[in-house]
């Protein structure tokens, strides 16, 4: 295992939209997939690396967020 720096990216959305996702939980997967795609696209275009991403969503409490943990990035096959 490599010792690498990692980053957390947290995406939240307006409180008024939470009701939609509480009623239609099947929409959470496409929402998370799009968040992963956007973060990967950013890293590949701006930083020229491919990130490893671990995605998680929290639907409890007063916040409704998606957390992306980026434990490492690969550039030209090397970390």
Backbone torsions as a table, in degrees:
resi	resn	phi	psi	omega
1	UNK	NA	136.9	180.0
2	UNK	-89.0	142.2	172.7
3	UNK	-85.7	109.9	-178.6
4	UNK	-131.8	152.9	172.7
5	UNK	-70.9	152.7	177.4
6	UNK	-134.9	160.6	-178.5
7	UNK	-130.5	152.2	172.5
8	UNK	-114.9	135.4	174.3
9	UNK	-120.4	125.9	-179.3
10	UNK	-115.9	123.3	176.2
11	UNK	-107.9	128.8	175.0
12	UNK	-123.1	164.6	175.3
13	UNK	-138.3	167.1	-173.1
14	UNK	-53.2	142.2	-178.8
15	UNK	-58.1	-32.7	179.6
16	UNK	-65.2	-25.1	179.7
17	UNK	-83.2	-17.1	-177.1
18	UNK	-59.1	-37.0	-178.8
19	UNK	-58.3	-40.7	179.8
20	UNK	-60.3	-46.4	-177.0
21	UNK	-74.3	-23.7	174.7
22	UNK	-73.1	-33.8	178.1
23	UNK	-81.2	-33.7	-174.8
24	UNK	-121.9	71.8	-176.3
25	UNK	-62.1	-22.3	178.3
26	UNK	-65.2	-13.3	177.6
27	UNK	-81.9	-11.3	-178.7
28	UNK	-65.8	-40.2	-178.8
29	UNK	-61.9	-51.0	177.3
30	UNK	-60.7	-34.3	178.0
31	UNK	-64.1	-45.3	178.5
32	UNK	-66.2	-40.5	178.4
33	UNK	-59.7	-41.3	179.7
34	UNK	-68.0	-38.7	176.5
35	UNK	-61.6	-43.2	177.2
36	UNK	-62.3	-44.4	-179.6
37	UNK	-61.0	-42.2	-179.6
38	UNK	-65.2	-42.5	179.8
39	UNK	-66.9	-42.9	177.4
40	UNK	-61.3	-44.1	179.8
41	UNK	-61.0	-42.9	179.0
42	UNK	-59.5	-51.5	-177.9
43	UNK	-63.4	-40.5	-178.4
44	UNK	-68.3	-36.9	-178.2
45	UNK	-83.4	-43.6	-173.2
46	UNK	-89.1	-37.0	-173.5
47	UNK	-109.1	-12.8	178.6
48	UNK	63.7	37.7	174.6
49	UNK	-133.7	159.2	175.9
50	UNK	-105.9	114.3	-176.8
51	UNK	-81.9	147.6	165.0
52	UNK	-86.1	133.6	-175.9
53	UNK	-129.0	133.5	170.7
54	UNK	-114.2	119.9	-176.3
55	UNK	-108.5	145.1	179.9
56	UNK	-147.6	149.7	175.3
57	UNK	-128.1	145.5	-179.6
58	UNK	-117.1	122.6	-178.2
59	UNK	-119.8	25.6	-177.0
60	UNK	-117.2	164.2	177.3
61	UNK	70.0	-157.8	-177.3
62	UNK	-86.7	-7.2	179.1
63	UNK	-109.9	153.0	178.1
64	UNK	-135.8	102.6	-171.4
65	UNK	-138.7	160.9	174.3
66	UNK	-117.7	128.1	-178.3
67	UNK	-111.0	129.7	176.2
68	UNK	-113.4	121.8	175.7
69	UNK	-101.6	127.0	-178.2
70	UNK	-114.0	90.0	-173.6
71	UNK	-73.2	-23.9	-178.8
72	UNK	-169.4	162.3	179.3
73	UNK	-128.1	147.6	179.2
74	UNK	-113.5	128.0	177.2
75	UNK	-127.4	118.9	-178.9
76	UNK	56.4	36.4	177.0
77	UNK	79.5	5.4	-179.5
78	UNK	-124.4	148.4	176.2
79	UNK	-88.3	NA	NA
